[in-house]
Amino acid sequence: MSLIICVLEIVYLFLWMESRNNIFFFVALGIFLWWIIERREEEKRYQEKIEKDTIEKLERIPHNRRAVSEDCLSAILLDDYSKTFYYMKRKDVDSNFKKKSYAFDEIYECAISVNDNIYSLISKGGIHGWSILNDDEELYSDDDVDEEDVINKLSLKLIVDDLSNPLIEFVFYEDERGIDTESEEFEEIWEECKNWHKKFSIIIKRDQREKVAVNSWVHH
């Protein structure tokens, strides 16, 4: 379709230059606008196909909660029944996902990263205990986040029991141009990121509580 539109555009521009008849010019302009609309529709259909194919691939893995990155190259899945966390990643949309799975008790830390600054850290070591994500740096406070006018990157960082790659980062938003923190789009992204942070926080705290209960029972 795009090839046909381009050919028509060239033909009518040639006719306009030869005849100087404005009718040909307006027809060429109309064809150009048609091409823009058609191109956008093609991109939309292509993106919808990618998203559909991505979901179909992810559905092969048992889970009841998921988040997929905007570029469809990574995903995080939770299966509450088997208490398993899956991290999915691939190089491009035509590739298959590489899967890594972790039991809930293998998740040690979780934090929101705002422009690569650690905010709202939850750790099995506690606020004053050991932390790989914190690394002796001062945590971002609510006031620090509120003072940000533009966010260039918003992600969720996790530390898991994996010696080869203990740090997992799932990006909810990343763009050099940034996004206005007062915009509705940012509010939606921010809420989704915070909701996932709450989910992992519950998983970490629940595991801590269960271990405390077991230790208490053993010692009695």
C-alpha positions in Angstrom: 0.0 0.0 0.0 2.8 2.4 0.9 4.5 1.8 -2.5 1.3 2.6 -4.4 0.8 5.8 -2.4 4.4 6.9 -3.1 4.0 6.2 -6.9 0.8 8.2 -7.0 2.5 11.1 -5.0 5.4 11.2 -7.6 3.0 11.1 -10.5 0.8 14.0 -9.3 3.8 16.1 -8.3 5.3 15.6 -11.8 1.9 16.6 -13.4 1.8 19.7 -11.2 5.3 20.7 -12.1 4.7 20.2 -15.8 1.3 21.9 -16.0 1.3 24.2 -12.9 -2.3 23.2 -12.4 -3.1 23.6 -8.7 -5.5 20.7 -8.8 -2.6 18.3 -9.2 -0.8 20.0 -6.3 -3.8 19.6 -4.0 -4.2 16.0 -5.1 -0.5 15.4 -4.3 -1.0 17.0 -0.9 -4.0 14.8 -0.2 -2.1 11.7 -1.2 0.8 12.8 1.2 -1.7 13.2 4.1 -3.2 9.8 3.2 0.3 8.3 3.3 0.9 9.7 6.8 -2.4 8.3 8.1 -1.8 4.9 6.4 1.8 4.8 7.8 0.5 5.4 11.3 -2.2 2.7 10.9 0.5 0.3 9.7 2.6 1.0 12.8 -0.4 0.6 15.0 -1.3 -2.7 13.5 2.4 -3.9 13.7 2.6 -2.9 17.4 -0.7 -4.6 18.2 0.6 -7.8 16.5 3.8 -7.7 18.5 1.8 -7.2 21.8 -0.5 -10.1 20.8 2.4 -12.4 20.0 4.2 -11.4 23.2 1.2 -12.2 25.4 0.7 -15.6 23.6 4.3 -16.5 24.4 4.0 -15.4 28.0 0.7 -17.3 28.5 2.6 -20.6 28.1 4.0 -20.0 31.5 1.6 -20.5 34.5 1.1 -17.1 36.2 -1.7 -14.9 37.5 0.1 -11.5 37.4 2.3 -9.9 34.8 3.8 -6.7 33.5 5.3 -6.2 30.1 7.7 -3.5 29.1 6.7 -1.0 26.5 9.1 -2.4 23.9 7.9 -6.0 24.7 11.5 -7.1 25.3 11.1 -7.9 29.0 8.4 -9.0 31.4 7.9 -9.9 35.0 5.4 -12.7 36.0 4.1 -13.8 39.4 2.5 -17.2 40.1 0.9 -17.0 43.6 0.0 -20.7 43.6 3.5 -22.1 43.1 5.1 -19.0 44.8 7.3 -18.4 41.8 8.7 -15.2 40.2 9.6 -15.2 36.5 11.8 -12.7 34.8 11.6 -12.8 31.0 14.0 -11.1 28.6 14.8 -11.2 24.8 17.0 -9.3 22.4 14.3 -8.4 19.8 10.6 -9.0 19.2 11.3 -11.9 16.8 13.3 -13.9 19.4 12.0 -16.2 22.1 12.1 -15.1 25.7 14.9 -16.4 28.0 13.3 -17.3 31.3 14.7 -17.1 34.8 12.6 -18.3 37.7 12.9 -17.7 41.4 11.0 -19.0 44.4 9.4 -16.2 46.5 11.9 -16.7 49.3 14.8 -16.1 46.9 13.7 -12.5 46.5 15.8 -10.4 48.9 15.3 -6.8 48.0 13.0 -4.5 46.1 13.2 -0.8 45.4 11.8 1.8 43.0 14.5 3.6 41.0 13.8 7.2 40.1 16.4 8.5 37.6 18.7 5.8 39.0 18.2 7.0 42.6 17.0 4.3 45.0 13.6 5.1 46.6 11.4 3.0 48.9 13.7 0.2 49.6 12.4 -3.1 51.1 15.0 -5.6 52.2 15.1 -8.8 54.2 17.9 -7.2 56.1 15.6 -4.4 57.2 16.1 -0.7 56.8 19.3 -0.7 58.9 20.5 -4.1 57.8 22.5 -5.3 54.8 21.5 -4.0 51.4 23.0 -4.4 47.9 20.7 -1.9 46.3 21.4 0.8 48.9 25.2 0.5 48.9 25.6 3.1 51.6 24.0 5.8 49.5 21.3 8.1 50.9 17.9 6.9 49.9 15.6 9.1 47.9 12.8 10.5 50.0 9.2 11.4 49.2 10.3 15.1 49.1 13.1 14.3 46.6 10.6 12.6 44.3 8.1 15.4 44.6 10.8 17.9 43.6 11.5 16.1 40.3 9.8 18.0 37.4 10.9 15.5 34.7 11.5 11.8 35.0 13.8 10.2 32.4 13.8 6.7 33.9 11.5 4.8 36.3 12.2 1.2 37.1 11.8 -1.5 39.7 15.1 -3.1 41.0 15.2 -6.5 42.6 17.9 -8.5 44.3 17.5 -12.3 43.9 19.4 -15.4 44.9 21.4 -15.7 41.7 25.2 -15.5 41.8 25.4 -15.0 38.0 23.0 -12.0 38.0 21.6 -11.0 41.3 20.2 -7.7 40.1 17.1 -7.6 38.0 15.8 -4.3 36.7 12.4 -4.0 35.1 12.0 -0.6 33.3 8.5 1.0 33.4 9.7 4.1 31.5 12.9 5.4 29.9 13.3 8.3 27.6 16.1 10.9 27.3 13.4 13.6 26.6 11.8 12.7 29.9 8.2 12.9 31.0 6.4 15.6 33.0 5.7 14.4 36.5 2.4 16.4 36.4 1.1 14.6 33.3 -1.6 11.9 33.4 0.7 9.5 31.5 3.3 9.7 34.3 0.7 9.2 37.0 -0.4 6.0 35.3 3.2 4.7 35.0 4.0 5.8 38.6 0.9 4.0 40.0 1.7 0.8 38.1 5.3 0.9 39.4 4.2 1.5 43.0 1.7 -1.4 42.7 4.3 -3.8 41.7 6.6 -2.5 44.4 3.8 -3.3 46.9 3.4 -6.8 45.5 7.1 -7.6 46.0 7.2 -5.9 49.4 4.4 -8.2 50.6 6.3 -11.2 49.3 9.5 -10.2 51.1 7.7 -9.3 54.4 5.5 -12.5 54.3 8.6 -14.6 54.0 10.2 -12.8 56.9 7.1 -13.3 59.0 6.9 -17.0 58.2 10.6 -17.6 59.1 10.1 -15.7 62.4 7.1 -17.9 63.2 9.0 -21.1 62.4 12.0 -20.1 64.5 9.8 -19.1 67.4 8.0 -22.5 67.2 11.3 -24.4 67.0 12.7 -22.7 70.1 9.6 -23.4 72.1 
